[in-house]
Amino acid sequence: MSPREAILALNLLPSIGPVRITRLLEAFGEAEKVLKAPANQLLRVDGIGPETAKIITSWQDYADPTKELADAEERGIAIITREDPSYPQHLLQTYDAPILLYVWGEILPRDRHAISVVGSRRATTYGINATRKLTYQLAHAGFTIVSGLARGIDTAAHESALAAKGRTIAVIGSGLARLYPPENLVLAEKIAAGNGAVISEFPLHKAPDKQTFPMRNRIVAAWCQAVLVTECPAWSGSLITANLASEYGKPIFAVPGPIDKPSSAGCHQLIRDGATLVSDASHIIDDMGELPFSRSELPLSEKREEPELPPEEAALLAVMDAGEEYAVDSLIHASGLPSSAVTAALFKLELRRLVRPLPGFRFIRR
């Protein structure tokens, strides 16, 4: 049995979880040694009782790692462990990091620059529109958007990231062969087809249940640099995700809504508790204090994959010298672009942190 098969076998066992598996690995050193250990040695590990020890000693009754690997390969799904270079570094910093991840698509180094976007499954038109606006701006600025592929806000976040030609990570609360909700299969396919990845820590055929979604939420909270809550009621699971992220030391941003609408009560509570009120992505970008990435920092392979600036943005930037101030009228004249195109391009260049606005509707190239 290979080390990968052994760790996969542990992950396939029911009712153990990443915290107890981590303790077992710390005690025995290797996954294969855990599987071969007698019950009396297993019982010495904190949190391992007789029932769990029985499951581990008879692990072959519960897990077939060879079959799971073959099934994943047939479906084009990679399985990465904590030792793999592509395993998200932010997750490694948590005490309950997933033992492994099933990855449909590809995780890139730039995905560490991520904003998690969460909210209600029963989203209103207001919430959907706010999510689309902010997520599009953030993805266009270079942040990877992380969400849970659920109905409502999550779906709007993923779709807007794709519309902005950005990257998005969908973390689901089921196995990838039991994708939930099923109506988002087409969206998941679009994400996996070169625009990000669909992620799960659960065995391929694991059905969603009441425990899998909170476990999913901790990954959404841990992966990112910050969490944006765009709409949620006072009883929403999105508040749990935001609170988890806060415990991880991540800043929380929340979108205010109508004061008479229960659908925004959760966001208002977050703001009262110290979350930053947001009405535009620039508020988040300014607070983050750094670019998601710069082209010079990317490896050559990723530079080739990263699209160049759209023609109008490139044309406008070409007529601006670094450090010089420009009025909008002079940029219209120098670029030969219509005024509406210049205004839109300046906004997008500002989101990319390539230009900076000045008083008097003037701009300077960074």
MARVEXVO-748838 format. One record per atom (N, C-alpha, C): residue in one letter; x, y, z. Coordinates in steps of 0.05 Angstrom, whole numbers, padded with zeros to 5 digits, always signed. Layout:
MARVEXVO-748838
AXYZ
...
end
This chain:
MARVEXVO-748838
M+00017-00024+00000
M+00000+00000+00000
M+00018+00025+00000
S+00012+00043-00018
S+00027+00068-00020
S+00019+00087+00003
P+00036+00107+00010
P+00028+00126+00030
P+00003+00141+00022
R-00001+00147-00004
R-00025+00161-00012
R-00050+00144-00008
E-00048+00118-00014
E-00071+00100-00010
E-00077+00097+00020
A-00056+00097+00037
A-00061+00094+00066
A-00075+00118+00077
I-00066+00142+00069
I-00079+00167+00080
I-00108+00169+00069
L-00111+00160+00044
L-00138+00159+00032
L-00156+00140+00048
A-00146+00117+00055
A-00161+00098+00070
A-00171+00110+00097
L-00153+00124+00111
L-00161+00137+00136
L-00183+00157+00131
N-00181+00172+00109
N-00201+00193+00103
N-00228+00180+00096
L-00228+00156+00086
L-00253+00142+00079
L-00267+00130+00102
L-00254+00128+00125
L-00267+00116+00148
L-00288+00134+00160
P-00311+00123+00169
P-00332+00140+00179
P-00327+00150+00208
S-00337+00173+00214
S-00339+00184+00241
S-00312+00187+00255
I-00291+00194+00240
I-00266+00199+00253
I-00258+00228+00251
G-00256+00239+00226
G-00251+00267+00222
G-00222+00275+00223
P-00216+00299+00213
P-00188+00307+00209
P-00172+00311+00235
V-00186+00320+00257
V-00171+00325+00282
V-00161+00299+00294
R-00178+00279+00295
R-00168+00253+00306
R-00149+00239+00288
I-00153+00242+00262
I-00133+00230+00243
I-00106+00243+00247
T-00106+00270+00251
T-00081+00284+00255
T-00067+00274+00281
R-00082+00270+00302
R-00071+00259+00327
R-00059+00231+00322
L-00073+00215+00306
L-00063+00188+00301
L-00037+00189+00285
L-00036+00207+00266
L-00011+00210+00249
L+00012+00220+00267
E+00006+00238+00285
E+00027+00248+00303
E+00037+00226+00321
A+00019+00207+00329
A+00027+00186+00347
A+00042+00164+00334
F+00034+00157+00309
F+00046+00134+00295
F+00065+00142+00272
G+00064+00167+00264
G+00083+00176+00244
G+00074+00173+00215
E+00061+00150+00209
E+00052+00145+00181
E+00024+00133+00181
A+00009+00138+00160
A-00018+00128+00158
A-00019+00098+00158
E+00000+00085+00144
E+00001+00056+00142
E+00004+00044+00170
K+00021+00056+00187
K+00025+00046+00214
K+00000+00049+00231
V-00016+00070+00225
V-00042+00073+00239
V-00060+00050+00232
L-00062+00043+00207
L-00080+00022+00198
L-00071-00006+00208
K-00045-00009+00214
K-00035-00035+00223
K-00034-00037+00254
A-00039-00015+00267
A-00036-00014+00296
A-00058-00030+00310
P-00051-00044+00332
P-00072-00059+00348
P-00089-00040+00364
A-00112-00049+00372
A-00131-00032+00386
A-00120-00020+00411
N-00104-00036+00426
N-00094-00026+00452
N-00075-00002+00448
Q-00060-00001+00425
Q-00043+00022+00420
Q-00060+00046+00410
L-00080+00040+00394
L-00097+00062+00384
L-00112+00076+00407
L-00119+00061+00428
L-00134+00072+00450
L-00117+00092+00467
R-00091+00091+00463
R-00074+00109+00478
R-00074+00138+00466
V-00085+00140+00442
V-00086+00166+00429
V-00111+00182+00438
D-00106+00207+00445
D-00128+00224+00455
D-00151+00225+00435
G-00175+00220+00445
G-00199+00221+00428
G-00206+00195+00415
I-00190+00175+00417
I-00195+00149+00404
I-00207+00130+00425
G-00233+00124+00422
G-00247+00106+00440
G-00249+00078+00427
P-00262+00060+00442
P-00264+00032+00432
P-00278+00030+00405
E-00299+00046+00400
E-00313+00044+00375
E-00296+00053+00351
T-00282+00076+00355
T-00264+00085+00334
T-00241+00066+00329
A-00230+00055+00351
A-00208+00036+00348
A-00217+00011+00332
K-00242+00003+00337
K-00253-00020+00322
K-00255-00014+00293
I-00264+00010+00286
I-00266+00018+00258
I-00239+00017+00244
I-00219+00028+00258
I-00192+00029+00246
I-00180+00001+00243
T-00183-00016+00263
T-00171-00043+00260
T-00185-00060+00239
S-00210-00053+00233
S-00224-00068+00212
S-00230-00049+00188
W-00210-00032+00182
W-00213-00011+00162
W-00221-00022+00135
Q-00213-00046+00128
Q-00219-00057+00101
Q-00248-00062+00097
D-00263-00064+00119
D-00292-00067+00117
D-00306-00040+00109
Y-00292-00018+00112
Y-00303+00008+00107
Y-00291+00023+00083
A-00267+00016+00076
A-00252+00033+00056
A-00239+00015+00035
D-00240+00025+00010
D-00226+00012-00012
D-00211+00035-00027
P-00187+00042-00017
P-00172+00065-00029
P-00165+00060-00058
T-00159+00036-00066
T-00152+00030-00094
T-00175+00037-00113
K-00199+00029-00105
K-00223+00035-00120
K-00229+00065-00121
E-00225+00078-00098
E-00230+00107-00097
E-00211+00122-00115
L-00185+00114-00115
L-00166+00127-00133
L-00173+00123-00162
A-00181+00099-00169
A-00188+00093-00197
A-00213+00108-00205
D-00232+00110-00187
D-00256+00126-00193
D-00250+00155-00197
A-00233+00166-00180
A-00225+00194-00183
A-00211+00199-00209
E-00192+00181-00216
E-00177+00184-00241
E-00196+00184-00265
E-00215+00166-00264
E-00234+00163-00287
E-00250+00189-00290
R-00256+00202-00268
R-00272+00227-00269
R-00255+00252-00273
G-00229+00249-00275
G-00211+00272-00279
G-00208+00288-00254
I-00209+00275-00231
I-00207+00288-00204
I-00180+00281-00192
A-00166+00301-00183
A-00140+00297-00169
A-00145+00295-00139
I-00129+00280-00125
I-00130+00278-00096
I-00103+00288-00085
I-00104+00310-00070
I-00079+00321-00059
I-00079+00319-00029
T-00056+00314-00017
T-00053+00312+00012
T-00039+00337+00022
R-00036+00339+00048
R-00023+00362+00061
R+00006+00364+00052
E+00018+00343+00043
E+00046+00343+00034
E+00049+00353+00005
D+00028+00355-00010
D+00029+00363-00038
D+00034+00393-00040
P+00051+00403-00058
P+00056+00432-00061
P+00031+00448-00067
S+00012+00436-00081
S-00012+00451-00088
S-00033+00453-00066
Y-00028+00440-00044
Y-00047+00441-00021
Y-00047+00470-00011
P-00071+00482-00008
P-00073+00511+00000
P-00059+00516+00027
Q-00040+00535+00027
Q-00025+00541+00050
Q-00041+00552+00073
H-00062+00568+00066
H-00079+00579+00088
H-00092+00557+00104
L-00099+00535+00091
L-00112+00513+00106
L-00093+00500+00125
L-00068+00498+00117
L-00048+00485+00134
L-00045+00499+00161
Q-00052+00524+00162
Q-00049+00540+00187
Q-00071+00535+00207
T-00091+00518+00200
T-00113+00513+00218
T-00109+00486+00232
Y-00119+00483+00256
Y-00115+00459+00271
Y-00131+00435+00260
D-00153+00441+00245
D-00170+00420+00234
D-00169+00419+00204
A-00145+00424+00193
A-00142+00424+00163
A-00150+00397+00152
P-00163+00397+00129
P-00171+00372+00116
P-00147+00354+00112
I-00151+00328+00116
I-00129+00309+00112
I-00121+00308+00082
L-00141+00310+00065
L-00135+00311+00036
L-00158+00326+00023
L-00154+00333-00002
L-00174+00347-00018
L-00178+00334-00045
Y-00203+00330-00053
Y-00209+00322-00080
Y-00212+00347-00096
V-00198+00349-00119
V-00196+00373-00135
V-00205+00367-00163
W-00228+00379-00171
W-00237+00378-00198
W-00231+00405-00211
G-00210+00406-00228
G-00200+00431-00238
G-00171+00433-00230
E-00162+00458-00224
E-00134+00462-00217
E-00132+00485-00197
I-00115+00481-00177
I-00108+00502-00158
I-00082+00514-00167
L-00081+00541-00169
L-00057+00555-00177
L-00046+00571-00154
P-00020+00577-00155
P-00008+00593-00133
P-00023+00619-00128
R-00034+00632-00149
R-00047+00658-00145
R-00073+00655-00129
D-00083+00630-00126
D-00109+00626-00111
D-00106+00631-00081
R-00081+00635-00072
R-00078+00642-00044
R-00088+00671-00039
H-00089+00687-00060
H-00100+00714-00058
H-00130+00712-00063
A-00145+00706-00042
A-00173+00699-00045
A-00191+00715-00026
I-00215+00720-00036
I-00236+00731-00019
I-00259+00711-00019
S-00268+00703+00005
S-00291+00686+00006
S-00317+00703+00007
V-00336+00695-00010
V-00361+00709-00012
V-00383+00690-00004
V-00398+00698+00017
V-00419+00680+00028
V-00444+00696+00032
G-00466+00681+00035
G-00492+00694+00039
G-00515+00674+00038
S-00539+00685+00038
S-00563+00669+00040
S-00568+00652+00015
R-00579+00628+00020
R-00588+00612-00003
R-00614+00624-00014
R-00630+00636+00003
R-00655+00649-00006
R-00650+00679-00010
A-00634+00684-00030
A-00625+00712-00034
A-00647+00728-00048
T-00648+00754-00042
T-00666+00772-00055
T-00652+00784-00080
T-00667+00798-00096
T-00656+00812-00119
T-00634+00831-00111
Y-00639+00845-00089
Y-00619+00864-00078
Y-00593+00849-00072
G-00595+00827-00058
G-00571+00812-00050
G-00556+00801-00074
I-00571+00791-00094
I-00559+00780-00118
I-00544+00802-00133
N-00557+00825-00136
N-00544+00847-00150
N-00519+00857-00136
A-00521+00859-00109
A-00497+00868-00094
A-00475+00848-00097
T-00481+00823-00096
T-00461+00802-00099
T-00448+00803-00126
R-00464+00806-00147
R-00453+00807-00174
R-00435+00831-00178
K-00443+00854-00168
K-00426+00878-00171
K-00399+00875-00157
L-00400+00868-00131
L-00376+00867-00115
L-00357+00844-00124
T-00369+00821-00129
T-00353+00798-00137
T-00340+00803-00164
Y-00354+00814-00183
Y-00343+00820-00209
Y-00319+00839-00206
Q-00322+00859-00189
Q-00300+00879-00185
Q-00276+00865-00172
L-00281+00848-00152
L-00259+00835-00139
L-00244+00815-00157
A-00260+00800-00172
A-00247+00781-00191
A-00232+00795-00213
H-00243+00817-00222
H-00230+00833-00243
H-00204+00845-00232
A-00203+00851-00207
A-00179+00862-00194
A-00157+00840-00189
G-00164+00815-00192
G-00145+00794-00189
G-00149+00775-00166
F-00169+00780-00149
F-00174+00761-00127
F-00188+00736-00137
T-00181+00713-00126
T-00196+00689-00131
T-00220+00689-00112
I-00243+00683-00123
I-00268+00683-00107
I-00274+00655-00097
V-00276+00652-00071
V-00282+00626-00058
V-00310+00627-00047
S-00326+00606-00054
S-00353+00604-00043
S-00361+00575-00042
G-00387+00570-00036
G-00395+00543-00030
G-00413+00529-00050
L-00416+00542-00074
L-00432+00530-00096
L-00462+00526-00088
A-00470+00538-00066
A-00498+00535-00058
A-00516+00552-00075
R-00542+00549-00072
R-00561+00566-00086
R-00558+00595-00075
G-00568+00614-00090
G-00570+00641-00080
G-00543+00656-00083
I-00533+00667-00061
I-00509+00684-00062
I-00485+00669-00072
D-00481+00645-00064
D-00457+00630-00073
D-00457+00627-00104
T-00480+00620-00115
T-00482+00617-00144
T-00476+00643-00158
A-00487+00665-00148
A-00482+00691-00160
A-00452+00699-00158
A-00439+00692-00137
A-00411+00698-00133
A-00394+00683-00154
H-00399+00657-00157
H-00383+00641-00176
H-00389+00651-00205
E-00414+00656-00211
E-00420+00665-00238
E-00408+00692-00245
S-00407+00710-00226
S-00396+00736-00231
S-00366+00735-00234
A-00353+00717-00218
A-00324+00714-00222
A-00317+00704-00250
L-00333+00685-00260
L-00329+00675-00287
L-00334+00697-00307
A-00355+00713-00303
A-00361+00735-00321
A-00339+00755-00323
A-00324+00758-00301
A-00302+00777-00300
A-00276+00765-00311
K-00278+00740-00321
K-00255+00725-00331
K-00234+00721-00309
G-00245+00718-00284
G-00227+00713-00261
G-00228+00684-00253
R-00217+00678-00230
R-00216+00651-00220
R-00235+00648-00196
T-00245+00624-00192
T-00263+00619-00170
T-00259+00590-00160
I-00261+00587-00134
I-00259+00561-00121
I-00286+00555-00108
A-00298+00532-00115
A-00323+00523-00103
A-00318+00500-00084
V-00324+00505-00058
V-00320+00484-00038
V-00347+00473-00031
I-00351+00447-00036
I-00377+00436-00032
I-00379+00418-00008
G-00404+00414+00001
G-00409+00398+00026
G-00418+00370+00019
S-00407+00358-00001
S-00413+00331-00009
S-00389+00320-00024
G-00390+00294-00032
G-00370+00284-00050
G-00374+00295-00078
L-00352+00295-00093
L-00354+00307-00120
L-00371+00290-00139
A-00375+00265-00133
A-00393+00248-00149
A-00422+00251-00141
R-00426+00265-00119
R-00454+00271-00109
R-00457+00301-00107
L-00449+00315-00127
L-00448+00345-00127
L-00475+00356-00119
Y-00474+00375-00100
Y-00498+00387-00089
Y-00495+00418-00088
P-00516+00433-00097
P-00541+00423-00109
P-00537+00414-00138
P-00552+00394-00147
P-00547+00382-00173
P-00551+00401-00196
E-00568+00422-00192
E-00573+00441-00214
E-00549+00458-00220
N-00529+00458-00202
N-00505+00474-00207
N-00483+00457-00220
L-00490+00434-00232
L-00470+00418-00245
L-00457+00433-00269
V-00473+00446-00285
V-00462+00461-00308
V-00443+00483-00298
L-00451+00497-00277
L-00433+00518-00266
L-00407+00505-00256
A-00409+00482-00243
A-00385+00469-00233
A-00367+00461-00256
E-00379+00452-00278
E-00363+00444-00302
E-00348+00469-00313
K-00361+00492-00314
K-00348+00516-00323
K-00325+00524-00306
I-00329+00521-00279
I-00307+00528-00261
I-00283+00509-00265
A-00288+00484-00267
A-00267+00464-00270
A-00253+00465-00297
A-00265+00477-00317
A-00254+00478-00344
A-00235+00501-00347
G-00216+00504-00329
G-00195+00524-00332
G-00199+00550-00318
N-00221+00552-00302
N-00227+00577-00288
N-00225+00575-00258
G-00214+00552-00248
G-00212+00548-00219
G-00214+00519-00212
A-00228+00513-00191
A-00231+00485-00182
A-00256+00482-00165
V-00267+00458-00166
V-00288+00449-00147
V-00274+00430-00127
I-00278+00436-00102
I-00262+00423-00080
I-00281+00409-00061
S-00272+00386-00051
S-00285+00372-00029
S-00265+00356-00013
E-00269+00354+00013
E-00253+00337+00030
E-00266+00309+00034
F-00290+00306+00023
F-00306+00282+00028
F-00302+00261+00006
P-00304+00235+00013
P-00303+00214-00007
P-00322+00220-00030
L-00315+00210-00053
L-00329+00217-00078
L-00359+00214-00076
H-00368+00193-00063
H-00397+00187-00063
H-00411+00194-00037
K-00398+00211-00021
K-00410+00220+00004
K-00433+00239-00002
A-00457+00233+00009
A-00480+00250+00006
A-00479+00273+00026
P-00490+00296+00020
P-00490+00318+00039
P-00508+00312+00063
D-00499+00323+00086
D-00516+00320+00110
D-00511+00344+00128
K-00522+00344+00152
K-00520+00367+00170
K-00492+00372+00180
Q-00475+00352+00179
Q-00447+00356+00188
Q-00429+00365+00166
T-00435+00357+00141
T-00416+00364+00119
T-00415+00394+00113
F-00438+00407+00116
F-00438+00436+00109
F-00422+00453+00129
P-00425+00449+00155
P-00407+00464+00173
P-00377+00458+00168
M-00371+00433+00161
M-00343+00426+00154
M-00334+00441+00129
R-00352+00442+00110
R-00346+00457+00085
R-00341+00487+00092
N-00358+00498+00110
N-00356+00526+00116
N-00328+00533+00128
R-00316+00515+00144
R-00291+00521+00156
R-00269+00524+00134
I-00271+00509+00113
I-00252+00511+00091
I-00256+00538+00077
V-00281+00546+00072
V-00286+00572+00059
V-00275+00594+00077
A-00277+00592+00103
A-00268+00612+00121
A-00237+00613+00122
A-00225+00590+00121
A-00196+00588+00124
A-00180+00594+00099
W-00192+00589+00075
W-00177+00591+00050
W-00169+00620+00044
C-00186+00638+00052
C-00185+00666+00041
C-00168+00684+00058
Q-00164+00709+00047
Q-00152+00731+00062
Q-00173+00747+00077
A-00198+00746+00067
A-00220+00761+00080
A-00246+00749+00071
V-00267+00754+00087
V-00294+00744+00080
V-00312+00767+00075
L-00328+00765+00054
L-00348+00785+00047
L-00375+00771+00049
V-00393+00782+00066
V-00420+00773+00069
V-00438+00793+00056
T-00452+00785+00035
T-00468+00804+00019
T-00497+00805+00027
E-00508+00784+00038
E-00535+00784+00048
E-00541+00759+00064
C-00551+00762+00088
C-00559+00739+00103
C-00578+00747+00126
P-00596+00730+00134
P-00613+00736+00157
P-00598+00730+00183
A-00612+00735+00205
A-00598+00733+00231
A-00592+00704+00238
W-00605+00684+00226
W-00600+00656+00233
W-00584+00642+00212
S-00571+00656+00194
S-00557+00644+00171
S-00531+00630+00179
G-00525+00608+00165
G-00500+00594+00168
G-00476+00611+00159
S-00482+00632+00143
S-00461+00650+00134
S-00448+00665+00158
L-00464+00669+00179
L-00453+00682+00203
L-00433+00663+00217
I-00438+00637+00215
I-00419+00618+00227
I-00393+00619+00211
T-00395+00620+00185
T-00370+00622+00168
T-00355+00648+00175
A-00370+00670+00178
A-00357+00695+00184
A-00343+00694+00211
N-00357+00682+00231
N-00345+00680+00257
N-00320+00662+00258
L-00321+00641+00242
L-00298+00623+00240
L-00274+00639+00228
A-00280+00654+00206
A-00259+00670+00194
A-00247+00690+00213
S-00264+00702+00230
S-00255+00721+00250
S-00236+00707+00270
E-00244+00683+00278
E-00226+00668+00296
E-00199+00662+00283
Y-00199+00658+00256
Y-00174+00653+00242
Y-00159+00679+00237
G-00170+00702+00246
G-00156+00727+00243
G-00161+00741+00216
K-00182+00733+00202
K-00188+00745+00176
K-00207+00769+00180
P-00203+00791+00165
P-00222+00813+00166
P-00249+00805+00154
I-00271+00817+00165
I-00298+00811+00155
I-00309+00836+00143
F-00321+00833+00120
F-00335+00856+00107
F-00364+00848+00103
A-00382+00867+00105
A-00411+00862+00103
A-00425+00884+00088
V-00444+00876+00072
V-00460+00895+00056
V-00486+00902+00071
P-00491+00927+00076
P-00516+00935+00090
P-00539+00932+00071
G-00563+00929+00083
G-00587+00927+00066
G-00609+00943+00078
P-00633+00941+00068
P-00656+00956+00079
P-00661+00948+00108
I-00665+00968+00125
I-00667+00963+00153
I-00693+00948+00161
D-00712+00947+00143
D-00737+00933+00149
D-00738+00905+00136
K-00716+00895+00126
K-00716+00869+00113
K-00700+00849+00130
P-00713+00827+00138
P-00699+00807+00154
P-00676+00794+00139
S-00677+00796+00112
S-00656+00784+00096
S-00628+00797+00099
S-00628+00821+00111
S-00603+00836+00116
S-00596+00837+00145
A-00612+00825+00162
A-00607+00828+00191
A-00580+00817+00200
G-00572+00795+00187
G-00546+00783+00194
G-00523+00801+00187
C-00524+00814+00164
C-00503+00833+00156
C-00502+00857+00176
H-00525+00866+00183
H-00526+00889+00202
H-00514+00881+00229
Q-00519+00856+00238
Q-00508+00847+00263
Q-00477+00845+00261
L-00467+00836+00238
L-00438+00835+00234
L-00426+00863+00235
I-00439+00882+00223
I-00429+00909+00223
I-00428+00921+00251
R-00449+00915+00266
R-00450+00924+00294
R-00428+00911+00311
D-00421+00887+00303
D-00400+00872+00318
D-00372+00878+00309
G-00370+00897+00289
G-00343+00905+00281
G-00335+00900+00252
A-00352+00886+00237
A-00346+00882+00208
A-00346+00909+00194
T-00330+00910+00172
T-00328+00934+00156
T-00352+00936+00137
L-00366+00959+00137
L-00388+00963+00119
L-00376+00967+00091
V-00388+00954+00071
V-00378+00955+00043
V-00401+00961+00024
S-00396+00980+00006
S-00415+00985-00016
S-00401+00984-00043
D-00374+00981-00042
D-00359+00980-00067
D-00334+00963-00062
A-00324+00949-00082
A-00301+00932-00078
A-00276+00948-00071
S-00275+00973-00079
S-00252+00989-00072
S-00248+00991-00042
H-00270+00989-00026
H-00267+00990+00003
H-00251+00966+00013
I-00256+00943+00001
I-00241+00918+00009
I-00212+00920-00001
I-00209+00928-00026
I-00182+00929-00038
I-00164+00949-00022
D-00175+00972-00015
D-00160+00991+00001
D-00152+00980+00028
D-00171+00966+00041
D-00166+00955+00067
D-00146+00932+00066
M-00145+00917+00044
M-00127+00895+00042
M-00098+00906+00041
G-00094+00929+00029
G-00068+00943+00030
G-00047+00932+00012
E-00055+00913-00007
E-00035+00903-00026
E-00049+00892-00050
L-00034+00891-00072
L-00045+00879-00096
L-00049+00849-00092
P-00070+00837-00104
P-00073+00808-00103
P-00048+00794-00114
F-00037+00805-00136
F-00012+00794-00147
F-00003+00814-00168
S+00022+00814-00174
S+00032+00830-00197
S+00044+00811-00217
R+00042+00819-00243
R+00050+00801-00264
R+00079+00793-00261
S+00096+00811-00250
S+00125+00804-00247
S+00130+00782-00227
E+00111+00778-00208
E+00114+00758-00188
E+00106+00730-00196
L+00092+00728-00219
L+00081+00703-00227
L+00102+00686-00241
P+00102+00660-00238
P+00120+00643-00253
P+00114+00644-00283
L+00134+00638-00299
L+00130+00641-00328
L+00106+00625-00338
S+00102+00601-00328
S+00080+00585-00337
S+00053+00598-00332
E+00051+00612-00309
E+00026+00625-00303
E+00023+00651-00317
K+00045+00665-00323
K+00044+00689-00339
K+00031+00684-00366
R+00037+00661-00377
R+00026+00655-00404
R-00004+00651-00402
E-00013+00639-00379
E-00042+00634-00376
E-00057+00659-00369
E-00045+00678-00356
E-00058+00703-00347
E-00064+00721-00371
P-00089+00728-00378
P-00095+00744-00401
P-00083+00772-00399
E-00076+00783-00421
E-00067+00811-00422
E-00090+00830-00417
L-00084+00855-00413
L-00105+00875-00409
L-00123+00877-00433
P-00149+00881-00429
P-00167+00886-00452
P-00157+00909-00468
P-00163+00910-00494
P-00152+00931-00512
P-00156+00959-00502
E-00180+00966-00493
E-00185+00994-00485
E-00168+01002-00460
E-00166+00983-00441
E-00149+00989-00417
E-00120+00991-00425
A-00111+00973-00443
A-00083+00974-00452
A-00077+01000-00467
A-00096+01008-00484
A-00092+01033-00499
A-00091+01057-00481
L-00107+01058-00461
L-00107+01080-00442
L-00082+01081-00426
L-00073+01057-00416
L-00049+01056-00400
L-00024+01064-00416
A-00025+01058-00442
A-00002+01064-00460
A+00003+01094-00463
V-00017+01111-00459
V-00013+01140-00462
V-00007+01153-00435
M-00005+01137-00414
M+00000+01149-00387
M+00028+01142-00378
D+00044+01162-00372
D+00071+01158-00361
D+00069+01156-00330
A+00084+01138-00319
A+00084+01134-00290
A+00091+01160-00275
G+00074+01166-00255
G+00080+01190-00239
G+00067+01216-00249
E+00057+01215-00274
E+00045+01239-00286
E+00015+01240-00280
E+00004+01264-00275
E-00024+01267-00271
E-00038+01273-00297
Y-00062+01262-00300
Y-00077+01265-00325
Y-00106+01272-00319
A-00117+01292-00333
A-00145+01298-00332
A-00159+01279-00351
V-00184+01273-00346
V-00199+01254-00363
V-00200+01264-00392
D-00205+01291-00395
D-00206+01302-00422
D-00181+01297-00438
S-00158+01300-00425
S-00132+01295-00439
S-00129+01266-00446
L-00139+01248-00429
L-00137+01219-00435
L-00155+01212-00459
I-00178+01225-00460
I-00196+01220-00483
I-00183+01228-00509
H-00170+01252-00508
H-00157+01262-00532
H-00133+01245-00540
A-00117+01237-00520
A-00092+01223-00526
A-00097+01194-00535
S-00118+01182-00524
S-00123+01153-00530
S-00141+01150-00555
G-00157+01171-00561
G-00175+01169-00584
G-00200+01152-00577
L-00204+01145-00552
L-00227+01129-00544
L-00250+01147-00537
P-00275+01137-00539
P-00299+01152-00531
P-00297+01157-00501
S-00311+01178-00492
S-00310+01186-00464
S-00321+01163-00446
S-00342+01150-00455
S-00353+01128-00439
S-00333+01105-00436
A-00318+01099-00457
A-00298+01078-00456
A-00275+01085-00437
V-00267+01110-00438
V-00245+01120-00420
V-00254+01118-00391
T-00278+01126-00385
T-00288+01125-00358
T-00289+01096-00347
A-00299+01078-00364
A-00301+01050-00356
A-00273+01038-00353
A-00255+01045-00371
A-00228+01033-00370
A-00213+01044-00345
L-00217+01069-00338
L-00204+01080-00315
L-00213+01066-00289
F-00239+01061-00288
F-00250+01047-00265
F-00237+01019-00262
K-00235+01005-00285
K-00223+00978-00284
K-00194+00978-00278
L-00180+00998-00288
L-00151+01001-00282
L-00147+01008-00253
E-00166+01023-00242
E-00164+01030-00213
E-00168+01005-00197
L-00186+00987-00204
L-00190+00962-00190
L-00165+00944-00192
R-00152+00946-00215
R-00127+00930-00218
R-00104+00943-00203
R-00108+00966-00191
R-00087+00981-00177
R-00065+00990-00196
L-00073+00996-00221
L-00053+01006-00241
L-00055+01036-00243
V-00077+01048-00236
V-00079+01077-00235
V-00091+01085-00208
R-00087+01110-00200
R-00098+01120-00175
R-00113+01146-00180
P-00138+01148-00170
P-00153+01173-00174
P-00142+01196-00156
L-00144+01220-00166
L-00136+01244-00151
L-00159+01263-00151
P-00159+01283-00133
P-00180+01303-00132
P-00182+01317-00159
G-00207+01326-00165
G-00211+01340-00190
G-00214+01321-00214
F-00221+01296-00209
F-00225+01276-00230
F-00201+01274-00247
R-00178+01272-00234
R-00152+01267-00248
R-00141+01240-00239
F-00124+01229-00255
F-00113+01203-00249
F-00083+01202-00253
I-00070+01185-00238
I-00041+01181-00241
I-00035+01152-00243
R-00016+01145-00261
R-00008+01117-00264
R+00010+01109-00242
R+00005+01086-00230
R+00021+01077-00208
R+00048+01067-00218
end
